[in-house]
Amino acid sequence: MTPYEAAVVALVAASVFFSLVAVVGFARLPDVFARAHAASKSETLGALFGLLAAAVAFGQGATTVKLALLAMFLLVTGPTAAHAIVRAAALAGATPWTRSNRDPGPSTHDRPEATTGTGGGSR
Amino acid sequence: MTPLVSTALLAGSAALVVLAAALCWRVVVGPTTADRVVAVNVVGTAAVVVIALLGAALGEPGFLDVALVYALLNFLLSLGLARFSVEQGGLL
């Protein structure tokens, strides 16, 4: 077990751990906002650890540059995509889970007259 | 590239595939469209990482180009679904 091997194994284990945290949060949390929160943050960190493990395994070279670009792209776009989706859901009338509102129910995006907020399209 | 490193990378890829398959349950259950879209986005991110890990394990740098293109398409897919299936209006 050289330090190189130990580094790769530790980074892969960290990637799998954070992805597992994301999946557990996605399965257990009550509403779409909390689920997207868990997914965007934890899954992005797991992806970054996985790409770092691949970079350590490849060694130095052009592949490391490609992996760094891929990691930066994922770091920027993962939370951005989740934010766009959840903002669209909130504008369409999804209500968050609260202690007094234990069952928020399905989103009301199937009923266009229930939309409020700004920035939506012309309806 | 020692055998232990290859085995670790392949095992990590297999674990990520299993986790992505577990996320497909949320895609089926829902209950809202936004849940399904976010779950598909996360599955796509896991697929990008799996492609990169397989490229590292098999020693093929060409897989990274596939992973880059897949990440781009995953992002555009998420934005398109957010625009056309959830909001039917503004994009960001």
Backbone of each chain as ProteinMPNN parsed JSONL, in Angstrom:
{"seq_chain_A": "MTPYEAAVVALVAASVFFSLVAVVGFARLPDVFARAHAASKSETLGALFGLLAAAVAFGQGATTVKLALLAMFLLVTGPTAAHAIVRAAALAGATPWTRSNRDPGPSTHDRPEATTGTGGGSR", "coords_chain_A": {"N_chain_A": [[0.845, -1.192, 0.0], [1.202, 1.689, -1.182], [1.686, 5.289, -0.748], [0.468, 6.534, -2.954], [-1.467, 4.641, -3.835], [-2.998, 4.573, -1.501], [-3.997, 7.169, -1.447], [-5.644, 7.219, -3.736], [-7.538, 5.246, -3.063], [-8.672, 6.37, -0.756], [-9.806, 8.721, -1.787], [-11.703, 7.711, -3.587], [-13.327, 6.379, -1.762], [-14.29, 8.565, -0.291], [-15.756, 9.842, -2.275], [-17.787, 7.943, -2.808], [-18.972, 7.914, -0.301], [-20.038, 10.556, 0.019], [-21.796, 10.603, -2.122], [-23.518, 8.625, -1.267], [-24.61, 9.886, 0.98], [-26.008, 11.901, -0.358], [-27.919, 10.372, -1.738], [-29.332, 9.179, 0.365], [-30.38, 11.463, 1.631], [-31.944, 12.327, -0.478], [-33.822, 10.356, -0.581], [-35.104, 10.482, 1.899], [-35.803, 13.067, 2.801], [-38.38, 15.614, 3.288], [-39.595, 17.472, 1.399], [-39.498, 19.045, -1.882], [-37.633, 21.08, -1.933], [-35.775, 20.624, 0.149], [-34.834, 18.168, -0.734], [-33.631, 18.792, -3.202], [-31.664, 20.466, -2.249], [-29.995, 18.702, -0.708], [-29.254, 16.991, -2.788], [-27.96, 18.708, -4.662], [-25.754, 19.844, -3.243], [-24.345, 17.704, -1.823], [-24.042, 15.706, -3.734], [-22.584, 17.045, -5.687], [-20.17, 17.495, -4.327], [-19.349, 14.829, -3.936], [-18.979, 14.102, -6.611], [-16.841, 15.775, -7.266], [-14.821, 14.715, -5.63], [-14.63, 12.172, -6.784], [-13.709, 12.806, -9.378], [-11.262, 13.897, -8.661], [-10.005, 11.645, -7.627], [-9.758, 10.176, -10.012], [-8.015, 11.884, -11.358], [-5.688, 11.693, -9.758], [-5.148, 9.015, -10.184], [-4.61, 8.965, -12.939], [-2.295, 10.5, -13.077], [0.179, 13.035, -13.874], [-0.362, 15.257, -16.65], [-2.016, 15.846, -19.818], [-4.522, 14.821, -19.359], [-5.094, 15.445, -16.732], [-5.586, 18.167, -16.894], [-7.911, 18.16, -18.428], [-9.595, 16.838, -16.62], [-9.626, 18.689, -14.562], [-10.941, 20.816, -15.79], [-13.423, 19.581, -16.235], [-14.179, 19.16, -13.585], [-14.43, 21.803, -12.658], [-16.519, 22.634, -14.289], [-18.62, 20.952, -13.441], [-18.786, 21.802, -10.8], [-19.763, 24.371, -11.102], [-22.153, 24.041, -12.604], [-23.807, 22.058, -11.463], [-25.136, 22.854, -8.902], [-26.318, 25.112, -10.071], [-28.133, 24.112, -11.981], [-29.854, 22.671, -10.291], [-30.837, 24.79, -8.782], [-32.201, 26.262, -10.74], [-34.242, 24.486, -11.464], [-35.617, 24.149, -9.019], [-36.355, 26.748, -8.472], [-38.092, 27.201, -10.557], [-40.071, 25.388, -9.814], [-40.909, 26.553, -7.402], [-41.936, 28.985, -8.301], [-44.023, 27.94, -9.693], [-45.702, 27.211, -7.688], [-45.089, 25.35, -5.653], [-45.145, 24.295, -2.287], [-43.267, 24.661, 0.715], [-42.265, 22.151, 3.15], [-43.455, 22.313, 6.427], [-43.62, 22.389, 10.096], [-46.233, 22.764, 10.809], [-47.517, 22.228, 8.529], [-47.663, 19.398, 7.511], [-48.06, 17.874, 5.253], [-47.332, 18.876, 2.342], [-48.329, 18.293, -0.133], [-48.784, 17.559, -3.646], [-47.054, 19.463, -6.189], [-48.444, 22.445, -7.648], [-48.164, 22.788, -10.334], [-49.593, 21.846, -12.387], [-51.819, 23.345, -12.582], [-52.311, 26.182, -14.11], [-53.45, 28.581, -13.244], [-52.726, 28.965, -10.661], [-50.321, 30.182, -10.371], [-47.915, 32.425, -9.057], [-45.787, 35.259, -8.357], [-42.741, 36.673, -9.785], [-41.121, 37.079, -12.933], [-41.964, 34.951, -14.395], [-43.189, 33.477, -17.434], [-45.259, 34.847, -20.076], [-48.631, 34.274, -19.626]], "CA_chain_A": [[0.0, 0.0, 0.0], [1.993, 2.917, -1.283], [0.853, 6.49, -0.551], [-0.341, 6.758, -4.154], [-2.643, 3.776, -3.757], [-3.823, 4.999, -0.367], [-4.698, 8.399, -1.825], [-6.728, 6.892, -4.669], [-8.595, 4.517, -2.353], [-9.36, 7.298, 0.144], [-10.633, 9.648, -2.565], [-12.866, 6.975, -4.087], [-14.218, 6.139, -0.626], [-14.963, 9.832, 0.014], [-16.748, 10.074, -3.334], [-18.931, 7.055, -2.594], [-19.65, 8.32, 0.936], [-20.86, 11.747, -0.177], [-22.908, 10.235, -2.995], [-24.482, 7.904, -0.433], [-25.317, 10.909, 1.757], [-26.958, 12.559, -1.256], [-29.029, 9.472, -2.045], [-30.148, 9.037, 1.574], [-31.148, 12.693, 1.764], [-32.951, 12.388, -1.542], [-34.899, 9.406, -0.298], [-35.759, 10.652, 3.19], [-36.242, 14.423, 3.154], [-39.825, 15.677, 3.066], [-40.147, 18.221, 0.274], [-38.624, 19.135, -3.047], [-36.552, 22.033, -1.679], [-34.749, 19.928, 0.932], [-34.24, 17.117, -1.563], [-32.714, 19.397, -4.172], [-30.53, 20.962, -1.461], [-29.108, 17.565, -0.46], [-28.719, 16.476, -4.038], [-27.027, 19.612, -5.329], [-24.502, 20.03, -2.506], [-23.589, 16.503, -1.493], [-23.679, 14.978, -4.954], [-21.508, 17.776, -6.346], [-18.912, 17.217, -3.623], [-18.953, 13.47, -4.266], [-18.462, 14.09, -7.977], [-15.513, 16.386, -7.274], [-13.874, 13.741, -5.077], [-14.416, 11.124, -7.773], [-12.837, 13.308, -10.44], [-9.919, 14.04, -8.094], [-9.425, 10.296, -7.607], [-9.355, 9.843, -11.38], [-6.833, 12.68, -11.69], [-4.537, 11.1, -9.069], [-4.84, 7.74, -10.825], [-4.0, 9.211, -14.249], [-0.998, 11.145, -12.983], [0.256, 14.336, -14.514], [-0.47, 15.239, -18.095], [-3.157, 16.568, -20.379], [-5.76, 14.315, -18.773], [-5.362, 16.18, -15.502], [-6.2, 19.441, -17.277], [-9.294, 17.864, -18.813], [-10.37, 16.526, -15.417], [-9.826, 19.94, -13.821], [-12.022, 21.543, -16.48], [-14.675, 18.886, -15.957], [-14.539, 19.411, -12.187], [-14.928, 23.178, -12.547], [-17.832, 22.701, -14.934], [-19.606, 20.335, -12.556], [-18.932, 22.642, -9.61], [-20.605, 25.527, -11.429], [-23.463, 23.77, -13.192], [-24.677, 21.197, -10.667], [-26.04, 23.682, -8.107], [-27.093, 26.025, -10.911], [-29.261, 23.391, -12.547], [-30.807, 22.388, -9.221], [-31.496, 26.048, -8.426], [-33.157, 26.628, -11.789], [-35.405, 23.599, -11.392], [-36.398, 24.398, -7.808], [-36.963, 28.072, -8.59], [-39.256, 27.028, -11.417], [-41.124, 24.732, -9.033], [-41.444, 27.513, -6.436], [-42.78, 29.922, -9.037], [-45.228, 27.232, -10.1], [-46.594, 27.064, -6.549], [-44.75, 24.317, -4.682], [-45.07, 24.832, -0.928], [-42.296, 23.905, 1.522], [-42.701, 21.39, 4.322], [-43.268, 22.942, 7.736], [-44.154, 21.541, 11.168], [-47.688, 22.878, 10.854], [-48.045, 21.778, 7.243], [-46.886, 18.179, 7.361], [-48.249, 17.266, 3.941], [-47.48, 19.976, 1.388], [-49.066, 17.855, -1.301], [-48.056, 17.723, -4.903], [-46.946, 20.82, -6.719], [-49.629, 22.868, -8.383], [-47.769, 23.27, -11.65], [-50.559, 21.408, -13.387], [-52.904, 24.317, -12.639], [-51.603, 27.432, -14.425], [-54.009, 29.763, -12.598], [-52.212, 29.067, -9.307], [-48.968, 30.715, -10.378], [-47.676, 33.783, -8.582], [-44.375, 35.579, -8.427], [-42.271, 37.474, -10.899], [-40.15, 36.428, -13.787], [-42.555, 33.905, -15.192], [-43.503, 33.857, -18.794], [-46.609, 35.347, -20.301], [-49.601, 33.172, -19.584]], "C_chain_A": [[0.884, 1.246, 0.0], [1.091, 4.127, -1.014], [-0.021, 6.813, -1.746], [-1.625, 5.923, -4.124], [-3.569, 4.204, -2.637], [-4.624, 6.252, -0.707], [-5.87, 8.093, -2.742], [-7.877, 6.206, -3.929], [-9.376, 5.459, -1.438], [-10.263, 8.243, -0.629], [-11.861, 8.948, -3.134], [-13.853, 6.715, -2.953], [-14.972, 7.408, -0.242], [-16.044, 10.13, -1.017], [-17.995, 9.226, -3.109], [-19.699, 7.477, -1.336], [-20.553, 9.526, 0.695], [-22.014, 11.478, -1.142], [-23.973, 9.465, -2.217], [-25.283, 8.869, 0.432], [-26.367, 11.602, 0.893], [-28.165, 11.67, -1.524], [-29.932, 9.296, -0.83], [-30.991, 10.289, 1.799], [-32.238, 12.786, 0.727], [-34.104, 11.448, -1.261], [-35.716, 9.801, 0.93], [-36.331, 12.041, 3.447], [-37.656, 14.685, 2.633], [-40.29, 16.419, 1.823], [-39.071, 18.455, -0.784], [-37.447, 20.07, -2.787], [-35.421, 21.362, -0.9], [-34.069, 18.853, 0.098], [-33.25, 17.703, -2.557], [-31.483, 19.964, -3.476], [-29.518, 19.838, -1.229], [-28.449, 17.102, -1.754], [-27.649, 17.398, -4.606], [-25.703, 19.696, -4.576], [-23.712, 18.734, -2.382], [-23.161, 15.748, -2.753], [-22.573, 15.702, -5.71], [-20.173, 17.518, -5.666], [-18.429, 15.797, -3.901], [-18.373, 13.367, -5.668], [-17.065, 14.695, -8.03], [-14.469, 15.437, -6.693], [-13.597, 12.623, -6.079], [-13.492, 11.573, -8.895], [-11.412, 13.505, -9.938], [-9.227, 12.678, -7.992], [-8.967, 9.881, -8.999], [-8.104, 10.609, -11.781], [-5.582, 12.114, -11.027], [-4.151, 9.791, -9.737], [-4.166, 7.945, -12.181], [-2.578, 9.744, -14.119], [-0.999, 12.457, -13.752], [0.161, 14.208, -16.024], [-1.684, 16.019, -18.543], [-4.471, 16.088, -19.779], [-6.115, 15.035, -17.484], [-6.012, 17.526, -15.798], [-7.659, 19.225, -17.654], [-10.147, 17.594, -17.585], [-10.608, 17.779, -14.58], [-10.926, 20.778, -14.461], [-13.373, 20.907, -16.196], [-15.14, 19.148, -14.525], [-15.073, 20.828, -12.008], [-16.319, 23.306, -13.153], [-18.912, 22.108, -14.031], [-19.846, 21.193, -11.318], [-19.842, 23.823, -9.892], [-22.022, 25.088, -11.779], [-24.364, 22.881, -12.347], [-25.643, 21.983, -9.801], [-26.868, 24.644, -8.942], [-28.318, 25.333, -11.5], [-30.312, 23.098, -11.481], [-31.558, 23.652, -8.825], [-32.523, 26.449, -9.467], [-34.414, 25.784, -11.687], [-36.273, 23.951, -10.187], [-37.031, 25.78, -7.846], [-38.191, 28.004, -9.491], [-40.4, 26.381, -10.647], [-41.749, 25.701, -8.042], [-42.337, 28.532, -7.128], [-44.071, 29.253, -9.48], [-46.121, 26.89, -8.92], [-46.285, 25.931, -5.603], [-44.572, 24.946, -3.305], [-44.081, 24.008, -0.127], [-42.954, 23.19, 2.683], [-42.44, 22.22, 5.571], [-43.873, 22.037, 8.801], [-45.676, 21.614, 11.245], [-48.337, 22.405, 9.562], [-47.286, 20.517, 6.856], [-47.003, 17.571, 5.974], [-48.414, 18.367, 2.904], [-48.26, 19.579, 0.146], [-48.251, 18.048, -2.566], [-48.024, 19.171, -5.347], [-48.167, 21.15, -7.574], [-49.285, 23.329, -9.789], [-48.699, 22.766, -12.739], [-51.717, 22.384, -13.522], [-52.306, 25.696, -12.891], [-52.183, 28.632, -13.715], [-53.454, 29.948, -11.188], [-50.844, 29.725, -9.256], [-48.948, 32.142, -9.844], [-46.21, 34.085, -8.824], [-44.039, 36.349, -9.688], [-41.326, 36.642, -11.739], [-40.72, 35.31, -14.613], [-42.858, 34.409, -16.596], [-44.911, 34.422, -18.887], [-47.569, 34.174, -20.354], [-50.943, 33.679, -20.076]], "O_chain_A": [[1.252, 1.773, 1.05], [-0.134, 4.005, -1.049], [-1.135, 7.311, -1.581], [-2.72, 6.435, -4.357], [-4.789, 4.201, -2.8], [-5.782, 6.387, -0.31], [-6.962, 8.631, -2.561], [-9.044, 6.537, -4.139], [-10.6, 5.363, -1.35], [-11.371, 8.541, -0.183], [-12.946, 9.529, -3.161], [-15.065, 6.815, -3.144], [-16.154, 7.348, 0.096], [-17.122, 10.615, -0.672], [-19.118, 9.72, -3.204], [-20.928, 7.408, -1.306], [-21.71, 9.525, 1.117], [-23.09, 12.059, -0.999], [-25.169, 9.62, -2.462], [-26.49, 8.699, 0.602], [-27.481, 11.862, 1.349], [-29.3, 12.146, -1.538], [-31.155, 9.267, -0.965], [-32.176, 10.194, 2.12], [-33.335, 13.268, 1.011], [-35.239, 11.714, -1.659], [-36.905, 9.488, 1.0], [-37.262, 12.179, 4.24], [-38.089, 14.065, 1.661], [-41.3, 16.031, 1.234], [-37.903, 18.11, -0.601], [-36.373, 19.879, -3.358], [-34.249, 21.513, -1.246], [-32.86, 18.65, 0.21], [-32.155, 17.171, -2.735], [-30.387, 19.948, -4.036], [-28.331, 19.996, -1.514], [-27.244, 16.856, -1.802], [-26.569, 16.948, -4.987], [-24.639, 19.63, -5.192], [-22.55, 18.667, -2.784], [-22.052, 15.218, -2.823], [-21.713, 15.059, -6.312], [-19.156, 17.341, -6.337], [-17.232, 15.577, -4.082], [-17.405, 12.643, -5.897], [-16.198, 14.197, -8.749], [-13.353, 15.359, -7.206], [-12.458, 12.176, -6.21], [-12.605, 10.83, -9.317], [-10.456, 13.308, -10.689], [-8.026, 12.562, -8.235], [-7.896, 9.293, -9.147], [-7.23, 10.068, -12.458], [-4.525, 12.056, -11.655], [-2.965, 9.479, -9.852], [-3.259, 7.195, -12.543], [-1.738, 9.462, -14.974], [-2.039, 12.925, -14.218], [0.546, 13.193, -16.604], [-2.3, 16.751, -17.769], [-5.431, 16.854, -19.695], [-7.292, 15.219, -17.173], [-6.882, 17.978, -15.054], [-8.535, 19.994, -17.259], [-11.285, 18.055, -17.502], [-11.661, 17.923, -13.96], [-11.744, 21.378, -13.763], [-14.354, 21.607, -15.944], [-16.331, 19.334, -14.273], [-16.053, 21.038, -11.293], [-17.186, 23.991, -12.61], [-19.987, 22.687, -13.874], [-20.976, 21.3, -10.841], [-20.61, 24.237, -9.024], [-22.99, 25.688, -11.311], [-25.584, 22.942, -12.498], [-26.855, 21.814, -9.934], [-27.998, 24.965, -8.575], [-29.41, 25.901, -11.517], [-31.509, 23.252, -11.722], [-32.76, 23.61, -8.563], [-33.603, 26.927, -9.12], [-35.525, 26.299, -11.808], [-37.496, 24.045, -10.296], [-38.124, 25.974, -7.313], [-39.201, 28.659, -9.233], [-41.557, 26.77, -10.801], [-42.965, 25.693, -7.846], [-43.384, 28.901, -6.597], [-45.098, 29.915, -9.627], [-47.2, 26.332, -9.117], [-47.147, 25.566, -4.803], [-43.936, 25.991, -3.165], [-44.047, 22.785, -0.262], [-44.037, 23.557, 3.139], [-41.35, 22.761, 5.755], [-44.545, 21.055, 8.488], [-46.333, 20.669, 11.682], [-49.55, 22.204, 9.502], [-46.397, 20.54, 6.005], [-46.121, 16.819, 5.56], [-49.544, 18.758, 2.612], [-48.796, 20.44, -0.552], [-47.167, 18.63, -2.546], [-48.849, 19.989, -4.94], [-48.821, 20.271, -8.136], [-49.994, 24.144, -10.378], [-48.611, 23.205, -13.886], [-52.512, 22.281, -14.456], [-51.83, 26.325, -11.947], [-51.487, 29.638, -13.577], [-53.688, 30.99, -10.574], [-50.257, 29.817, -8.178], [-49.83, 32.95, -10.134], [-45.481, 33.286, -9.413], [-44.893, 36.637, -10.527], [-40.802, 35.623, -11.289], [-40.019, 34.76, -15.463], [-42.788, 35.603, -16.886], [-45.651, 34.466, -17.903], [-47.327, 33.194, -21.058], [-51.91, 32.918, -20.125]]}, "seq_chain_B": "MTPLVSTALLAGSAALVVLAAALCWRVVVGPTTADRVVAVNVVGTAAVVVIALLGAALGEPGFLDVALVYALLNFLLSLGLARFSVEQGGLL", "coords_chain_B": {"N_chain_B": [[-0.055, 2.555, -12.683], [-1.402, 0.474, -10.673], [-2.69, -2.85, -9.829], [-4.314, -2.663, -7.527], [-5.176, -0.003, -7.533], [-6.675, 0.075, -9.895], [-8.674, -1.765, -9.205], [-9.865, -0.441, -7.04], [-10.884, 1.848, -8.305], [-12.708, 0.699, -10.098], [-14.444, -0.524, -8.276], [-15.458, 1.72, -6.959], [-16.819, 2.866, -9.126], [-18.78, 0.911, -9.552], [-20.186, 1.116, -7.136], [-21.191, 3.716, -7.362], [-22.871, 3.375, -9.558], [-24.782, 1.684, -8.434], [-25.883, 3.411, -6.515], [-26.972, 5.374, -8.176], [-28.907, 3.854, -9.437], [-30.536, 3.42, -7.246], [-31.487, 6.001, -6.958], [-33.229, 6.143, -9.077], [-35.597, 5.224, -8.093], [-36.719, 7.46, -6.837], [-37.209, 8.959, -9.078], [-39.291, 7.521, -10.177], [-41.243, 7.625, -8.134], [-41.714, 10.312, -7.533], [-42.958, 13.062, -5.729], [-43.494, 15.256, -7.34], [-42.928, 17.055, -10.446], [-40.554, 18.493, -10.36], [-39.026, 17.099, -8.499], [-38.49, 14.766, -9.954], [-36.994, 15.789, -12.067], [-34.722, 16.867, -10.799], [-33.703, 14.523, -9.72], [-33.052, 13.084, -12.034], [-31.085, 14.763, -12.98], [-29.118, 14.407, -11.002], [-28.55, 11.71, -11.372], [-27.398, 11.875, -13.894], [-25.075, 13.355, -13.287], [-23.768, 11.475, -11.665], [-23.329, 9.569, -13.632], [-21.478, 10.891, -15.241], [-19.265, 10.957, -13.497], [-18.835, 8.229, -13.216], [-18.072, 7.533, -15.817], [-15.643, 8.951, -15.98], [-14.166, 7.674, -13.933], [-14.067, 5.066, -14.942], [-12.555, 5.516, -17.228], [-10.135, 6.181, -15.999], [-9.589, 3.799, -14.66], [-9.343, 1.909, -16.704], [-7.337, 3.021, -18.122], [-7.746, 4.735, -20.3], [-7.641, 7.699, -21.739], [-9.413, 8.845, -23.53], [-12.001, 8.571, -22.69], [-12.559, 10.777, -21.185], [-13.316, 12.893, -22.803], [-15.82, 12.057, -23.611], [-17.067, 12.174, -21.126], [-16.987, 14.936, -20.611], [-18.637, 15.971, -22.687], [-20.982, 14.702, -21.975], [-21.516, 15.867, -19.511], [-22.039, 18.512, -20.286], [-24.359, 18.083, -21.878], [-26.036, 17.084, -19.923], [-26.423, 19.276, -18.238], [-27.722, 21.051, -20.018], [-29.984, 19.545, -20.53], [-31.211, 19.573, -18.013], [-31.816, 22.317, -17.697], [-33.521, 22.672, -19.886], [-35.631, 20.941, -19.237], [-36.478, 22.161, -16.89], [-37.423, 24.479, -17.963], [-39.438, 23.725, -19.8], [-41.062, 21.729, -18.729], [-41.647, 22.232, -16.066], [-41.893, 25.005, -15.486], [-42.721, 26.426, -17.792], [-42.082, 28.958, -18.747], [-40.048, 31.704, -17.955], [-36.45, 31.254, -17.931], [-34.166, 31.441, -16.131]], "CA_chain_B": [[-1.405, 1.992, -12.516], [-1.299, -0.842, -10.04], [-3.99, -3.546, -9.776], [-5.153, -2.171, -6.426], [-5.803, 1.256, -7.953], [-7.732, -0.265, -10.855], [-9.783, -2.391, -8.482], [-10.558, 0.591, -6.253], [-11.662, 2.709, -9.206], [-13.853, -0.062, -10.609], [-15.404, -0.706, -7.178], [-16.151, 2.997, -6.794], [-17.762, 3.003, -10.233], [-19.918, 0.024, -9.309], [-20.981, 1.677, -6.044], [-21.927, 4.886, -7.872], [-23.956, 2.881, -10.405], [-25.837, 1.191, -7.546], [-26.554, 4.576, -5.914], [-27.798, 6.007, -9.213], [-30.09, 3.007, -9.615], [-31.427, 3.7, -6.121], [-32.148, 7.291, -7.207], [-34.305, 5.969, -10.045], [-36.835, 5.069, -7.332], [-37.303, 8.789, -6.661], [-37.737, 9.384, -10.376], [-40.587, 6.866, -10.373], [-42.225, 7.985, -7.111], [-42.073, 11.728, -7.659], [-44.312, 13.211, -6.264], [-43.646, 16.396, -8.249], [-42.057, 17.029, -11.614], [-39.239, 19.012, -9.995], [-38.299, 15.981, -7.893], [-38.006, 13.857, -10.989], [-35.96, 16.44, -12.876], [-33.504, 16.933, -9.987], [-33.166, 13.168, -9.598], [-32.415, 12.752, -13.304], [-29.849, 15.549, -13.028], [-28.126, 13.763, -10.135], [-28.145, 10.471, -12.038], [-26.467, 12.248, -14.953], [-23.79, 13.691, -12.669], [-23.14, 10.208, -11.285], [-22.869, 8.917, -14.855], [-20.235, 11.564, -15.641], [-18.179, 10.5, -12.628], [-18.572, 6.826, -13.529], [-17.298, 7.501, -17.063], [-14.275, 9.379, -15.679], [-13.501, 6.63, -13.149], [-13.778, 3.945, -15.833], [-11.416, 5.905, -18.039], [-8.923, 6.076, -15.189], [-9.313, 2.406, -14.314], [-8.926, 1.18, -17.895], [-6.212, 3.696, -18.747], [-8.13, 5.303, -21.593], [-7.976, 9.122, -21.57], [-10.474, 9.243, -24.44], [-13.288, 8.599, -22.003], [-12.806, 12.082, -20.557], [-14.069, 13.706, -23.758], [-17.208, 11.613, -23.492], [-17.597, 12.687, -19.865], [-17.205, 16.382, -20.766], [-19.829, 16.193, -23.51], [-22.148, 14.249, -21.224], [-21.816, 16.875, -18.499], [-22.696, 19.624, -20.984], [-25.714, 17.706, -22.259], [-26.811, 16.929, -18.699], [-26.811, 20.624, -17.8], [-28.732, 21.586, -20.935], [-31.21, 18.787, -20.308], [-31.871, 20.054, -16.796], [-32.407, 23.633, -17.951], [-34.651, 22.517, -20.799], [-36.763, 20.361, -18.527], [-36.993, 23.17, -15.972], [-38.172, 25.483, -18.712], [-40.578, 23.264, -20.58], [-41.988, 20.828, -18.044], [-42.011, 22.715, -14.742], [-42.275, 26.404, -15.388], [-43.339, 26.896, -19.024], [-41.924, 30.397, -18.776], [-38.674, 32.177, -17.925], [-35.475, 30.182, -17.757], [-33.412, 31.572, -14.885]], "C_chain_B": [[-1.29, 0.573, -11.966], [-2.664, -1.533, -10.029], [-4.895, -3.06, -8.657], [-5.871, -0.89, -6.819], [-6.935, 0.972, -8.938], [-8.94, -0.874, -10.158], [-10.572, -1.369, -7.683], [-11.417, 1.469, -7.141], [-12.879, 1.969, -9.758], [-14.901, -0.277, -9.516], [-16.163, 0.587, -6.907], [-17.159, 3.241, -7.893], [-19.002, 2.145, -10.005], [-20.812, 0.575, -8.198], [-21.791, 2.877, -6.518], [-23.068, 4.451, -8.787], [-25.112, 2.382, -9.538], [-26.601, 2.36, -6.93], [-27.44, 5.285, -6.939], [-29.048, 5.176, -9.486], [-31.071, 3.189, -8.467], [-32.154, 5.029, -6.324], [-33.28, 7.151, -8.213], [-35.636, 5.704, -9.337], [-37.512, 6.424, -7.131], [-37.844, 9.327, -7.983], [-39.119, 8.771, -10.6], [-41.623, 7.442, -9.418], [-42.65, 9.444, -7.215], [-41.936, 12.466, -6.335], [-44.475, 14.373, -7.261], [-42.698, 16.249, -9.43], [-40.651, 17.504, -11.264], [-38.395, 17.93, -9.323], [-37.687, 15.088, -8.953], [-36.867, 14.489, -11.778], [-34.652, 16.523, -12.098], [-32.885, 15.55, -9.862], [-32.469, 12.743, -10.892], [-31.096, 13.508, -13.459], [-28.753, 14.89, -12.187], [-27.649, 12.453, -10.748], [-27.161, 10.783, -13.167], [-25.101, 12.637, -14.422], [-23.034, 12.426, -12.249], [-22.61, 9.477, -12.518], [-21.577, 9.548, -15.361], [-19.065, 11.061, -14.809], [-17.829, 9.044, -12.925], [-17.75, 6.717, -14.815], [-15.843, 7.892, -16.8], [-13.517, 8.308, -14.903], [-13.179, 5.419, -14.013], [-12.608, 4.28, -16.75], [-10.112, 5.813, -17.279], [-8.571, 4.62, -14.911], [-8.801, 1.62, -15.513], [-7.771, 1.846, -18.618], [-6.518, 4.262, -20.114], [-8.521, 6.761, -21.424], [-9.097, 9.591, -22.488], [-11.84, 9.291, -23.789], [-13.598, 9.979, -21.433], [-13.552, 13.008, -21.499], [-15.549, 13.352, -23.7], [-17.832, 12.188, -22.218], [-17.875, 14.183, -19.958], [-18.482, 16.655, -21.557], [-21.084, 15.782, -22.743], [-22.522, 15.245, -20.139], [-22.515, 18.082, -19.117], [-24.142, 19.28, -21.316], [-26.613, 17.553, -21.033], [-27.308, 18.287, -18.207], [-27.906, 21.19, -18.704], [-30.057, 20.852, -20.783], [-31.957, 19.289, -19.08], [-32.535, 21.401, -17.038], [-33.616, 23.516, -18.868], [-35.861, 21.933, -20.107], [-37.356, 21.358, -17.549], [-37.836, 24.183, -16.723], [-39.488, 24.928, -19.259], [-41.527, 22.368, -19.809], [-42.405, 21.342, -16.682], [-42.609, 24.099, -14.835], [-43.064, 26.895, -16.591], [-43.237, 28.409, -19.154], [-40.457, 30.77, -18.825], [-37.703, 31.069, -17.557], [-34.748, 30.29, -16.427], [-33.907, 32.768, -14.088]], "O_chain_B": [[-1.104, -0.389, -12.71], [-3.688, -0.872, -10.202], [-6.115, -3.045, -8.813], [-7.041, -0.704, -6.482], [-8.016, 1.55, -8.836], [-10.084, -0.547, -10.474], [-11.801, -1.417, -7.647], [-12.547, 1.803, -6.785], [-13.959, 2.549, -9.873], [-16.101, -0.223, -9.784], [-17.368, 0.562, -6.655], [-18.243, 3.765, -7.634], [-20.128, 2.587, -10.233], [-22.038, 0.516, -8.294], [-22.946, 3.041, -6.125], [-24.124, 5.084, -8.798], [-26.278, 2.618, -9.855], [-27.827, 2.315, -6.831], [-28.533, 5.744, -6.606], [-30.121, 5.725, -9.737], [-32.285, 3.126, -8.665], [-33.305, 5.174, -5.913], [-34.207, 7.962, -8.207], [-36.696, 5.934, -9.919], [-38.733, 6.531, -7.241], [-38.827, 10.067, -7.999], [-40.011, 9.42, -11.147], [-42.752, 7.722, -9.822], [-43.819, 9.769, -7.008], [-40.818, 12.497, -5.822], [-45.492, 14.454, -7.95], [-41.785, 15.425, -9.413], [-39.669, 16.99, -11.798], [-37.187, 17.853, -9.55], [-36.521, 14.702, -8.865], [-35.893, 13.818, -12.119], [-33.584, 16.28, -12.66], [-31.661, 15.418, -9.896], [-31.414, 12.111, -10.849], [-30.12, 12.979, -13.991], [-27.599, 14.823, -12.609], [-26.468, 12.121, -10.652], [-26.2, 10.042, -13.375], [-24.08, 12.298, -15.019], [-21.824, 12.318, -12.448], [-21.561, 8.837, -12.456], [-20.687, 8.851, -15.849], [-17.996, 10.77, -15.347], [-16.658, 8.667, -12.889], [-16.833, 5.9, -14.896], [-14.92, 7.262, -17.317], [-12.345, 8.059, -15.184], [-12.128, 4.802, -13.839], [-11.764, 3.426, -17.019], [-9.091, 5.413, -17.839], [-7.399, 4.246, -14.923], [-7.929, 0.763, -15.369], [-7.27, 1.317, -19.611], [-5.657, 4.274, -20.993], [-9.643, 7.04, -21.0], [-9.68, 10.647, -22.242], [-12.741, 9.974, -24.277], [-14.763, 10.317, -21.22], [-14.348, 13.831, -21.046], [-16.416, 14.226, -23.734], [-18.979, 12.634, -22.227], [-18.888, 14.655, -19.442], [-19.309, 17.47, -21.149], [-22.123, 16.433, -22.848], [-23.705, 15.454, -19.867], [-23.466, 18.614, -18.546], [-25.047, 20.077, -21.071], [-27.806, 17.852, -21.091], [-28.464, 18.43, -17.811], [-28.895, 21.741, -18.221], [-31.125, 21.455, -20.891], [-33.182, 19.417, -19.097], [-33.679, 21.614, -16.636], [-34.626, 24.187, -18.653], [-36.989, 22.365, -20.347], [-38.573, 21.418, -17.377], [-38.832, 24.688, -16.204], [-40.525, 25.587, -19.186], [-42.692, 22.248, -20.187], [-43.444, 20.92, -16.175], [-43.702, 24.348, -14.326], [-43.984, 27.699, -16.436], [-44.173, 29.069, -19.608], [-39.7, 30.228, -19.63], [-38.085, 30.07, -16.949], [-34.715, 29.323, -15.667], [-33.393, 33.043, -13.004]]}, "name": "protein", "num_of_chains": 2, "seq": "MTPYEAAVVALVAASVFFSLVAVVGFARLPDVFARAHAASKSETLGALFGLLAAAVAFGQGATTVKLALLAMFLLVTGPTAAHAIVRAAALAGATPWTRSNRDPGPSTHDRPEATTGTGGGSRMTPLVSTALLAGSAALVVLAAALCWRVVVGPTTADRVVAVNVVGTAAVVVIALLGAALGEPGFLDVALVYALLNFLLSLGLARFSVEQGGLL"}
